[in-house]
Amino acid sequence: DGVRGTGPAPLTGEDSLQVLKVIFAAYRSSETGRGQAVNNE
């Protein structure tokens, strides 16, 4: 419903930011072969 504009958004902006941080950390990990910390601040 949030996509159609008839209800609340499924994710907040903060939720989306955290998802992007995890995705970018996964990319860095893939490039370096090492685990990457995710900064939750």
N, C-alpha and C positions, 0 to 999 in steps of 0.2 A: 504493500500500500504506500510506503514511503517513496517508492520510485515513481508512482503515479501522482504523487502529491496529495493523496487522500488520507495519509496517516503519518505517523512519526518516521523519521529516517531510520533505516536499519542499523546504522553506525553513527557515532558522533565523530567529529573531526579529530578528537584525541584518539579514538579507537583506530581510525584510519592511519594516523601518524605512527602509532605503535606497529601496525601491520607493515607499513613501509620500512620501518627500522629493522624489523625481522627479515624482510625480503632482502634489503641491502646487505645485512650481515651475512645472509646465506650466500649472496653473490661473492662477497669478500672472502668468505670461507672457501668457496669453490676455487677462487683464483689463487689463494695462498696455500690451500691444503691444511689450514689450521682453523681451530674453532675461533669464533668471534663473539665477544661480549656485546650485549645489546643494552644501551643506555636508556633506562626507563624514565629519565627526568625530562 
